[in-house]
Amino acid sequence: MDVNAAVAAASAIGGVCTGAFAALAFRWSEREQARPSRSSLHTEAVLPPGVDTVLSVLRSSAVVLDEGDTVVKASSAAYALGLVRGGRLAVDRMLQMARETRRDGEIRQVELDLARRGGRGEPLAVSARVAPLGSRLVLLLVEDLTEARRIEAVRRDFVANVSHELKTPVGALSLLSEAVMDAADDPEAVNRFAGRMQIEATRLTSLVQEIIDLSRVQNDDPLDDPEAIAVEELIAEAVDRCRHPANAKHITMAAGDTSGLFVQGHRGQLAAALGNLVENAVNYSPARTRVGIAGRRMSVGGGEFVEISVTDQGVGISQADRERIFERFYRVDPARSRATGGTGLGLSIVKHVAASHGGEVTVWSSEGQGSTFTLRLPSVPDPAATPPRDDAEDEVRDDDGLRDEIGDDVRDDLRDDDVLDADAVRDADAVRDANAVRDDGAARRGPARAVTGGAITTITRPATTTLPAPEVLP
């Protein structure tokens, strides 16, 4: 019995130990599962509440670094700029700023030029700002200033170019006026200087007008009230504008058949844009050559467009110049531009007019062979081919009803058993067919009404005078 009791006691003790060990293992497993992982410590536990949400809506590229310079959080824009690579900040200057800010807690800001990814193209201009975020983290915000710098450079160049272009004719006018005063006793010299003054005044007027035109179209805003315009009319206007300089150089301007082609937009702007292309073709073509203007309809990207091409046999444009010819005040040949009175704004105006009309302008050129400028604009149907609206038929029916009603009224006014002749008004059709009512007694009935051009006119007759009955017109 003692042996059995001992075995039972040992079994009980072993079972208790096994249960206790299992309970401890279960509790340890729960603790391990509840313990945060190392990655979650770096992404969730260390970031202050709400910071992740704020960083996701910022326009700037955002990077959060911990005390070991490891990237805790980075926006997609930061990766796109190449700021973060392999979980580390890739720009040494920014990393140095982050360490200094972590050490003394001061906010720092600097502007840098970063090389583009792949090393191609102009460097990126950025503004970096570093600030402490809590006790251990550092926040880096990077703003891309490349586009703002480009716009500022364009604006600065535009002001400088306008000042220079305006100063040239104004200075010439000042010198010529002094020459006229000095040559007051020489009529021939006065006439010669006066002619030069007219040329410079014309050049100044043209420059000011083109600056005004450019300021109106450079925003590329959609048109408010566009109209359907025949391409044939635009080409005719452009050819007529350049006819005199073309005749002076014996240049033939040939226009292809563009009947049935229509575009929608502002007539004045489109005429000016096409006129600039034709004028450039004439100015940069040698004498006794040909300038061709053609148009066609084509489908591009599921839409219908009209292409108007202007081709010359001039000197051509180099590849380097083709990349800049649509810039303001840029001239391929400054000496030739001044000789022809060019301002350097014509092609820039063409580019902005095309953009505001939902189109584009392109150029093909070969040095020594000539150039072709193509203006592509959205096509619209011929407005004359549009079926008439039902409103016109309704107006005709309303007009017929009005004549019927007026005829009935006139018949009622003229019907009197004592004075109305039975042969005068037989029915309403007789009234509409303008049969005269010849009854002298109708004058005693007072005013009668007649229809003239769809309007009702009241005719008053004196009671003592016998007049012919009013004529009723359809």
Secondary structure, DSSP 8 states (H G I E B T S, - for coil): -HHHHHHHHHHHHHHHHHHHHHHHHHHHHHHHHHS--HHHIIIIISS-TTHHHHHHH-SSEEEEE-TTSBEEEE-HHHHHHT-EETTEE--HHHHHHHHHHHHH---EEEEEEE--TTS-SS-EEEEEEEEEETTTEEEEEEEE-HHHHHHHHHHHHHHHHHHHHHHHHHHHHHHHHHHHHHTTT-HHHHHHHHHHHHHHHHHHHHHHHHHHHHHHHTT----SS-EEEEHHHHHHHHHHHTHHHHHHTT-EEEE---TT-EEEE-HHHHHHHHHHHHHHHHHTS-TT-EEEEEEEEEEETTEEEEEEEEE--SS---HHHHTTTTSTT--SSHHHHHHHT--S-HHHHHHHHHHHTT-EEEEEEETTTEEEEEEEEEB---GGGS---HHHHHHHHHHHHHHHHHHHHHHHHH--TTT--TTT--SHHHHHTT-----GGGGGG--EEEEETTEEEEE---TTS---------
